[in-house]
Amino acid sequence: TPAPVTFTDKDGTTEDTYTIPTATGIDYLLNGKVTPAGTYPGTGTITITVKARTGYILTPGSTTTWTTTFKTTEAAYTPPAKSPFRDVSTSQQFYKEMAWLADRGISTGWPDSTYRPLQPIKRDAMAAFIYRFDSAF
């Protein structure tokens, strides 16, 4: 009986992978070519099939094909029902965007749990935001 192929699809990232398990008596094939056990980068649609090696047979009714399509876009973000900042209400303009920045660790607000959304920021803070954004993705 073949062990299942596992797929890891991290929406909107280049960290998608698929893992072919180690198996005795079974070959895992990608596009008709035997693919050794291991973890590989995943893009597009991947279909893995199996075949029994000489001298082995597949268990009747066992799964012999696995397919997935890796997403290229990020899953829609749903902001929390309670604001992460004591000075930002969930009905405030751009609440979803501020909560998203906090969730991703890009703009985390002030140590006193405020965001101060209408206060100007300086270039050094903007540099930190851009650096954190690039590091997060």
C-alpha positions as a Markdown table, in Angstrom:
| # | Residue | x | y | z |
|---|---|---|---|---|
| 1 | Thr | 0.0 | 0.0 | 0.0 |
| 2 | Pro | 1.6 | 3.3 | -1.0 |
| 3 | Ala | 2.2 | 5.9 | 1.6 |
| 4 | Pro | 0.5 | 9.2 | 0.7 |
| 5 | Val | 2.3 | 12.1 | -1.0 |
| 6 | Thr | 2.0 | 15.2 | 1.2 |
| 7 | Phe | 1.5 | 18.8 | -0.2 |
| 8 | Thr | 2.2 | 22.0 | 1.7 |
| 9 | Asp | 0.7 | 25.0 | 0.0 |
| 10 | Lys | 1.5 | 28.3 | 1.8 |
| 11 | Asp | -0.8 | 30.8 | 0.0 |
| 12 | Gly | 1.0 | 33.6 | -1.7 |
| 13 | Thr | 4.5 | 32.3 | -1.1 |
| 14 | Thr | 7.3 | 30.5 | -2.9 |
| 15 | Glu | 7.5 | 28.0 | 0.0 |
| 16 | Asp | 5.1 | 25.4 | -1.5 |
| 17 | Thr | 6.4 | 21.9 | -1.4 |
| 18 | Tyr | 5.4 | 18.3 | -2.0 |
| 19 | Thr | 7.0 | 15.3 | -0.3 |
| 20 | Ile | 7.3 | 11.8 | -1.7 |
| 21 | Pro | 7.7 | 9.2 | 1.0 |
| 22 | Thr | 10.1 | 6.4 | 1.2 |
| 23 | Ala | 8.4 | 3.1 | 0.2 |
| 24 | Thr | 9.5 | -0.5 | -0.4 |
| 25 | Gly | 8.4 | -2.0 | -3.7 |
| 26 | Ile | 6.8 | 1.2 | -5.0 |
| 27 | Asp | 7.9 | 3.8 | -7.5 |
| 28 | Tyr | 6.4 | 7.3 | -7.3 |
| 29 | Leu | 6.2 | 9.0 | -10.7 |
| 30 | Leu | 6.0 | 12.6 | -11.7 |
| 31 | Asn | 5.2 | 13.1 | -15.4 |
| 32 | Gly | 5.9 | 9.4 | -16.0 |
| 33 | Lys | 9.4 | 9.6 | -14.5 |
| 34 | Val | 10.4 | 7.9 | -11.3 |
| 35 | Thr | 11.0 | 10.5 | -8.6 |
| 36 | Pro | 13.1 | 9.6 | -5.5 |
| 37 | Ala | 11.8 | 10.1 | -2.0 |
| 38 | Gly | 12.3 | 13.6 | -0.7 |
| 39 | Thr | 10.8 | 17.1 | -0.6 |
| 40 | Tyr | 10.6 | 19.2 | -3.7 |
| 41 | Pro | 9.4 | 22.8 | -4.5 |
| 42 | Gly | 5.8 | 22.9 | -5.7 |
| 43 | Thr | 4.4 | 25.1 | -8.5 |
| 44 | Gly | 1.4 | 24.8 | -10.7 |
| 45 | Thr | -0.4 | 21.5 | -10.8 |
| 46 | Ile | 1.4 | 18.4 | -9.6 |
| 47 | Thr | 0.2 | 14.9 | -10.2 |
| 48 | Ile | 2.1 | 11.9 | -8.6 |
| 49 | Thr | 1.2 | 8.4 | -9.5 |
| 50 | Val | 2.6 | 5.1 | -8.3 |
| 51 | Lys | 3.5 | 1.7 | -9.8 |
| 52 | Ala | 4.6 | -1.5 | -8.2 |
| 53 | Arg | 8.2 | -2.5 | -8.8 |
| 54 | Thr | 8.9 | -5.9 | -10.3 |
| 55 | Gly | 8.0 | -8.7 | -7.8 |
| 56 | Tyr | 5.5 | -6.5 | -5.9 |
| 57 | Ile | 1.8 | -5.7 | -6.4 |
| 58 | Leu | -0.3 | -2.8 | -5.2 |
| 59 | Thr | -3.0 | -3.5 | -2.6 |
| 60 | Pro | -6.3 | -3.5 | -4.5 |
| 61 | Gly | -8.3 | -0.3 | -3.8 |
| 62 | Ser | -5.3 | 1.6 | -2.5 |
| 63 | Thr | -4.8 | 5.2 | -3.6 |
| 64 | Thr | -2.4 | 5.4 | -6.5 |
| 65 | Thr | -2.7 | 9.1 | -7.6 |
| 66 | Trp | -2.3 | 12.4 | -5.8 |
| 67 | Thr | -2.9 | 15.8 | -7.4 |
| 68 | Thr | -2.9 | 19.3 | -6.2 |
| 69 | Thr | -2.7 | 22.8 | -7.7 |
| 70 | Phe | -0.6 | 25.2 | -5.7 |
| 71 | Lys | -2.1 | 28.6 | -5.2 |
| 72 | Thr | -0.2 | 31.6 | -6.4 |
| 73 | Thr | -2.3 | 34.2 | -4.4 |
| 74 | Glu | -2.5 | 34.8 | -0.7 |
| 75 | Ala | -5.7 | 33.7 | 1.1 |
| 76 | Ala | -8.0 | 36.6 | 1.9 |
| 77 | Tyr | -7.2 | 38.2 | 5.2 |
| 78 | Thr | -10.0 | 38.4 | 7.8 |
| 79 | Pro | -9.2 | 40.9 | 10.6 |
| 80 | Pro | -9.8 | 40.0 | 14.2 |
| 81 | Ala | -13.2 | 40.9 | 15.7 |
| 82 | Lys | -11.3 | 42.7 | 18.5 |
| 83 | Ser | -8.7 | 45.4 | 17.5 |
| 84 | Pro | -5.1 | 44.6 | 18.4 |
| 85 | Phe | -4.8 | 48.4 | 19.2 |
| 86 | Arg | -6.6 | 50.2 | 22.0 |
| 87 | Asp | -6.9 | 53.4 | 19.9 |
| 88 | Val | -8.2 | 51.7 | 16.7 |
| 89 | Ser | -11.8 | 50.6 | 16.5 |
| 90 | Thr | -12.9 | 47.7 | 14.2 |
| 91 | Ser | -15.1 | 50.2 | 12.3 |
| 92 | Gln | -12.3 | 52.7 | 11.7 |
| 93 | Gln | -11.3 | 53.4 | 8.1 |
| 94 | Phe | -8.4 | 51.1 | 7.1 |
| 95 | Tyr | -8.8 | 48.9 | 10.2 |
| 96 | Lys | -8.4 | 45.8 | 8.1 |
| 97 | Glu | -5.1 | 47.1 | 6.7 |
| 98 | Met | -3.7 | 48.2 | 10.1 |
| 99 | Ala | -4.7 | 44.8 | 11.6 |
| 100 | Trp | -3.0 | 43.0 | 8.6 |
| 101 | Leu | 0.2 | 44.9 | 9.2 |
| 102 | Ala | 0.2 | 44.0 | 12.8 |
| 103 | Asp | -0.6 | 40.4 | 12.1 |
| 104 | Arg | 2.4 | 40.1 | 9.7 |
| 105 | Gly | 4.7 | 41.9 | 12.2 |
| 106 | Ile | 5.3 | 44.7 | 9.7 |
| 107 | Ser | 3.9 | 47.6 | 11.7 |
| 108 | Thr | 3.2 | 46.6 | 15.3 |
| 109 | Gly | 2.3 | 49.9 | 16.9 |
| 110 | Trp | 3.6 | 51.4 | 20.1 |
| 111 | Pro | 4.7 | 49.7 | 23.3 |
| 112 | Asp | 1.5 | 51.0 | 25.1 |
| 113 | Ser | -0.7 | 49.0 | 22.7 |
| 114 | Thr | -1.7 | 52.0 | 20.6 |
| 115 | Tyr | -1.3 | 52.4 | 16.8 |
| 116 | Arg | -1.7 | 56.2 | 16.6 |
| 117 | Pro | -3.1 | 55.9 | 13.1 |
| 118 | Leu | -3.2 | 59.7 | 12.4 |
| 119 | Gln | 0.3 | 60.5 | 13.6 |
| 120 | Pro | 2.9 | 61.1 | 10.9 |
| 121 | Ile | 5.8 | 58.6 | 10.6 |
| 122 | Lys | 9.4 | 59.4 | 9.9 |
| 123 | Arg | 11.6 | 57.9 | 7.2 |
| 124 | Asp | 13.4 | 55.6 | 9.6 |
| 125 | Ala | 10.1 | 54.0 | 10.6 |
| 126 | Met | 9.1 | 53.6 | 7.0 |
| 127 | Ala | 12.4 | 51.9 | 6.3 |
| 128 | Ala | 11.6 | 49.5 | 9.1 |
| 129 | Phe | 8.2 | 48.7 | 7.6 |
| 130 | Ile | 9.6 | 48.0 | 4.2 |
| 131 | Tyr | 12.3 | 45.9 | 5.6 |
| 132 | Arg | 9.9 | 43.8 | 7.7 |
| 133 | Phe | 7.5 | 43.5 | 4.7 |
| 134 | Asp | 10.4 | 42.1 | 2.6 |
| 135 | Ser | 11.5 | 39.8 | 5.3 |
| 136 | Ala | 7.9 | 38.5 | 5.8 |
| 137 | Phe | 7.5 | 37.5 | 2.2 |
